[in-house]
Amino acid sequence: MRVEAVISEVDVEMPDGNTVAGVCAACTRCDHITESGGTSEASIRRCLALLRESCPAGESNFYVEEDT
C-alpha cells in the first residue's frame, strides 16, 4: 500500500552523543516516526525506508513524502 509520510527538519542525537541537523518522517496512518542525520534527499529516502522496516503493525507499505 502507498502511504504518505510527513517530513520535518529536526535535531537528531547521533550514537556518539553529538546532535546534528536531520529529518524526521511520520507515518500519516499511525504516527510512527523515524529519524536520520542530514537533510538531503538521501536522508529523506532513508527515513521512508526505515518506516517500512520498522512499521509497528508489521505492514510492508511503500512510503512517499506527503504532497504539500
Backbone torsions as a table, in degrees:
resi	resn	phi	psi	omega
1	MET	NA	141.2	177.0
2	ARG	-86.4	124.3	-177.6
3	VAL	-129.4	134.0	177.8
4	GLU	-83.9	150.6	177.4
5	ALA	-130.3	142.0	177.5
6	VAL	-86.3	125.5	179.8
7	ILE	-102.2	131.1	179.0
8	SER	-133.5	150.3	173.0
9	GLU	-87.7	133.5	-176.9
10	VAL	-141.6	168.9	168.8
11	ASP	-91.9	129.8	-176.5
12	VAL	-113.4	129.6	176.1
13	GLU	-84.6	123.0	-178.5
14	MET	-85.8	164.7	-178.9
15	PRO	-57.6	-27.7	179.9
16	ASP	-82.8	1.7	177.9
17	GLY	94.6	-12.5	177.5
18	ASN	-75.5	154.2	176.7
19	THR	-109.7	133.8	179.7
20	VAL	-130.7	160.1	173.8
21	ALA	-67.8	139.3	-178.3
22	GLY	-155.0	-169.0	179.0
23	VAL	-127.8	156.4	179.2
24	CYS	-129.2	137.4	174.7
25	ALA	-117.3	128.9	179.9
26	ALA	-118.6	123.5	178.1
27	CYS	-63.0	132.4	179.5
28	THR	-79.0	-8.7	178.5
29	ARG	-91.8	-41.4	-174.0
30	CYS	-129.3	-1.6	179.0
31	ASP	69.6	13.7	173.7
32	HIS	-62.3	141.6	-173.5
33	ILE	-124.4	141.8	169.4
34	THR	-129.2	155.9	-179.8
35	GLU	-131.8	151.8	175.0
36	SER	-141.8	143.8	173.0
37	GLY	-72.9	143.6	-179.1
38	GLY	96.9	157.4	-177.0
39	THR	-121.3	14.4	-178.0
40	SER	-79.2	171.6	175.2
41	GLU	-59.8	-34.4	178.5
42	ALA	-63.9	-38.1	178.0
43	SER	-66.5	-39.1	177.1
44	ILE	-64.2	-45.5	178.9
45	ARG	-60.9	-37.3	178.3
46	ARG	-63.4	-44.1	178.0
47	CYS	-59.7	-42.7	180.0
48	LEU	-64.9	-39.6	177.4
49	ALA	-66.1	-39.2	178.6
50	LEU	-65.4	-34.3	175.4
51	LEU	-58.5	-44.4	-179.9
52	ARG	-62.6	-44.7	-176.8
53	GLU	-69.5	-30.7	-172.3
54	SER	-113.5	20.6	-179.2
55	CYS	-55.4	122.1	-178.4
56	PRO	-66.5	-19.9	178.7
57	ALA	-91.0	-0.2	178.9
58	GLY	74.6	16.0	179.9
59	GLU	-81.9	155.5	177.6
60	SER	-113.0	63.9	-176.9
61	ASN	-78.0	159.2	172.1
62	PHE	-102.3	110.1	-175.3
63	TYR	-92.9	137.3	177.2
64	VAL	-131.3	156.8	178.1
65	GLU	-68.2	134.8	-179.3
66	GLU	-60.5	136.1	174.1
67	ASP	-69.2	134.1	-179.6
68	THR	-108.3	NA	NA
